[in-house]
Amino acid sequence: MKITQITPPTVEPVTLAEARDHLKLDTSGSPASHPDDDLVESLISAARDRAESYTRRTFCQATWEFYLDRFPAENYIEIPRPPLISITSLKYTLWDGSEESLTENTDFVVDTVSHYGRIVLEYSKTWPTHTLHPSNPIKIRFVAGYASTSSPADYRENVPKVFKQAILLIVGHLYNHREDTIVGVNMMSIPKGAEWLMDGKRAIKI
């Protein structure tokens, strides 16, 4: 099993202004700015990535690809990195390298309500029984994150506040320990306060 992010989020759950305020950075002047703004933006991205990895979730809308070696015995496939928004495609590669697809609402339906979103076989349908390619033959492209309910879309609006606060705590930790930090690389540990906030919200099998 393998999962890869295809399209990263276009916004971060925490804004630069929110991070500045949390860090108590002076942005007086016109235009309001701070010499560390570029660094802080990088730290927000790194903190969000670390929080998503810790919770096994997706916060702001992003596109992923999920690979499987075989179809399951069950009539459904659980999709990682919840919450699931939609399934873009479900394709599988045969032993000879040719590719086939399954079609939503014909071969399967999409469950976005369950704790982990699911692809569920339609009535009377079964998974393909062809001989598959030996390595990662099943490829599911999907969109995950906390969906926007606004127009135009605001992909950060429905991210739970507990995750935003945890991200701010991680940003503060990274900012105050820059000598131990490589931007873009996940730290081995995160602040205990951030862990406490996120522990009850980790995506687990139920």
C-alpha positions as CSV (number, residue, x, y, z in Angstrom):
1,M,0.0,0.0,0.0
2,K,1.3,3.4,-0.9
3,I,-0.2,7.0,-0.8
4,T,1.2,10.0,-2.6
5,Q,0.0,13.6,-2.6
6,I,-0.6,14.7,-6.2
7,T,-1.9,18.3,-5.6
8,P,-1.0,20.1,-2.4
9,P,-3.4,22.4,-0.7
10,T,-3.7,25.9,-2.1
11,V,-4.1,27.5,1.3
12,E,-2.8,26.7,4.8
13,P,-5.2,26.2,7.7
14,V,-3.4,29.0,9.6
15,T,-2.9,32.4,8.0
16,L,0.3,34.4,8.2
17,A,-1.5,37.1,10.2
18,E,-2.6,34.4,12.8
19,A,0.9,33.1,13.0
20,R,2.4,36.6,13.4
21,D,-0.1,37.3,16.3
22,H,0.8,34.0,18.0
23,L,4.5,34.7,17.7
24,K,3.9,38.3,18.8
25,L,5.8,39.7,15.9
26,D,5.8,43.5,15.4
27,T,4.2,44.3,12.0
28,S,3.8,48.0,12.5
29,G,4.4,50.2,9.5
30,S,3.0,50.3,6.0
31,P,2.7,47.8,4.5
32,A,2.5,45.7,7.7
33,S,5.3,43.1,7.4
34,H,8.1,41.5,9.3
35,P,11.5,40.4,8.2
36,D,10.7,36.8,9.1
37,D,7.5,36.5,7.1
38,D,9.0,34.1,4.5
39,L,10.3,31.9,7.3
40,V,7.0,32.0,9.2
41,E,5.1,30.9,6.0
42,S,7.5,28.0,5.5
43,L,7.1,27.0,9.1
44,I,3.3,27.1,8.8
45,S,3.5,24.7,5.9
46,A,5.9,22.4,7.8
47,A,3.7,22.5,10.9
48,R,0.6,21.6,8.9
49,D,2.4,18.7,7.2
50,R,3.6,17.4,10.7
51,A,0.1,17.8,12.2
52,E,-1.5,16.0,9.2
53,S,1.0,13.2,9.5
54,Y,0.4,12.9,13.3
55,T,-3.4,12.9,12.9
56,R,-3.4,10.9,9.6
57,R,-5.8,13.5,8.2
58,T,-6.0,16.1,5.5
59,F,-6.9,19.6,6.6
60,C,-7.2,21.8,3.5
61,Q,-8.4,20.3,0.2
62,A,-5.7,18.3,-1.5
63,T,-5.5,15.5,-4.1
64,W,-4.0,12.1,-3.3
65,E,-3.3,8.8,-5.1
66,F,-3.7,5.6,-3.1
67,Y,-2.2,2.3,-4.4
68,L,-3.2,-1.3,-3.6
69,D,-1.7,-4.6,-4.6
70,R,-5.1,-6.4,-4.7
71,F,-8.8,-5.9,-4.4
72,P,-10.1,-6.6,-0.9
73,A,-12.3,-9.5,0.2
74,E,-14.8,-7.0,1.5
75,N,-17.2,-5.1,-0.8
76,Y,-15.6,-1.8,0.1
77,I,-12.2,0.0,0.1
78,E,-11.5,2.4,2.9
79,I,-9.7,5.6,1.8
80,P,-6.9,7.0,4.0
81,R,-6.3,10.6,4.9
82,P,-9.9,11.6,5.9
83,P,-12.1,13.4,5.5
84,L,-12.9,12.2,2.0
85,I,-14.5,14.7,-0.3
86,S,-14.7,12.8,-3.6
87,I,-13.2,10.0,-5.7
88,T,-11.6,11.2,-9.0
89,S,-10.9,7.8,-10.5
90,L,-10.3,4.2,-9.7
91,K,-8.0,2.4,-12.2
92,Y,-6.3,-0.9,-12.3
93,T,-3.4,-2.2,-14.4
94,L,-3.5,-5.8,-15.8
95,W,-0.6,-8.1,-16.0
96,D,0.2,-7.0,-19.6
97,G,0.3,-3.3,-18.7
98,S,-3.1,-2.3,-20.0
99,E,-5.3,-0.2,-17.8
100,E,-9.0,-0.5,-17.0
101,S,-11.3,1.7,-14.9
102,L,-14.3,1.3,-12.6
103,T,-17.1,3.9,-12.9
104,E,-18.7,5.7,-10.0
105,N,-22.5,5.1,-9.6
106,T,-22.2,2.2,-12.1
107,D,-19.6,-0.1,-10.5
108,F,-19.3,1.6,-7.1
109,V,-20.7,4.3,-4.9
110,V,-18.8,6.7,-2.7
111,D,-19.4,7.0,1.1
112,T,-18.2,10.3,2.5
113,V,-20.1,10.0,5.7
114,S,-18.1,7.1,7.4
115,H,-15.1,7.9,9.7
116,Y,-12.9,6.7,6.8
117,G,-14.5,7.5,3.4
118,R,-15.2,4.4,1.3
119,I,-15.6,3.1,-2.2
120,V,-18.5,0.6,-1.9
121,L,-19.5,-1.9,-4.7
122,E,-22.9,-1.3,-6.2
123,Y,-25.5,-4.1,-5.8
124,S,-24.7,-7.2,-7.8
125,K,-21.2,-5.9,-8.6
126,T,-17.9,-7.7,-7.8
127,W,-14.3,-6.6,-7.9
128,P,-12.5,-7.5,-11.2
129,T,-10.9,-10.9,-11.2
130,H,-8.3,-10.3,-13.9
131,T,-4.7,-11.1,-13.3
132,L,-3.2,-7.8,-12.1
133,H,0.2,-6.3,-12.5
134,P,2.5,-7.5,-9.7
135,S,3.2,-4.0,-8.2
136,N,0.7,-1.4,-7.1
137,P,-1.8,-2.2,-9.8
138,I,-4.8,-0.5,-8.3
139,K,-4.7,3.3,-8.3
140,I,-7.3,5.4,-6.6
141,R,-7.2,9.2,-7.0
142,F,-9.2,11.1,-4.5
143,V,-9.8,14.6,-3.0
144,A,-9.7,15.0,0.8
145,G,-9.9,17.7,3.3
146,Y,-12.6,19.7,5.2
147,A,-14.9,20.8,2.4
148,S,-15.8,24.4,1.9
149,T,-19.4,25.6,2.3
150,S,-18.7,29.1,0.9
151,S,-18.7,30.6,-2.5
152,P,-16.1,31.3,-3.5
153,A,-14.5,28.3,-1.8
154,D,-12.6,28.9,1.4
155,Y,-10.8,25.6,2.1
156,R,-9.6,26.7,5.6
157,E,-13.0,27.7,7.0
158,N,-14.1,24.3,8.3
159,V,-10.8,23.0,9.5
160,P,-11.4,22.3,13.3
161,K,-10.0,25.0,15.6
162,V,-8.2,22.3,17.6
163,F,-6.0,21.6,14.6
164,K,-5.3,25.3,13.9
165,Q,-4.3,25.8,17.5
166,A,-2.0,22.8,17.3
167,I,-0.4,24.1,14.2
168,L,0.3,27.4,15.9
169,L,1.9,25.7,18.8
170,I,4.2,23.7,16.4
171,V,5.0,27.0,14.5
172,G,6.0,28.6,17.8
173,H,8.2,25.6,18.7
174,L,9.9,25.6,15.3
175,Y,10.4,29.4,15.3
176,N,11.9,29.4,18.7
177,H,14.2,26.5,18.0
178,R,15.4,27.4,14.5
179,E,18.9,26.2,15.2
180,D,17.5,22.7,15.3
181,T,15.2,23.1,12.4
182,I,15.4,22.4,8.7
183,V,12.3,23.9,7.0
184,G,10.3,21.4,5.2
185,V,11.6,18.4,7.2
186,N,9.3,16.9,9.8
187,M,10.7,17.1,13.4
188,M,10.9,13.9,15.4
189,S,8.9,15.4,18.2
190,I,6.2,18.1,18.5
191,P,5.2,20.2,21.5
192,K,3.3,18.2,24.2
193,G,0.5,20.8,24.0
194,A,0.0,20.2,20.3
195,E,0.0,16.4,20.9
196,W,-2.6,16.8,23.7
197,L,-4.8,18.9,21.4
198,M,-4.7,16.3,18.5
199,D,-4.6,13.0,20.4
200,G,-8.4,12.7,20.5
201,K,-8.7,13.6,16.8
202,R,-6.4,11.1,15.2
203,A,-7.9,9.1,12.4
204,I,-8.1,5.5,13.7
205,K,-10.0,2.4,12.7
206,I,-13.3,2.2,14.6
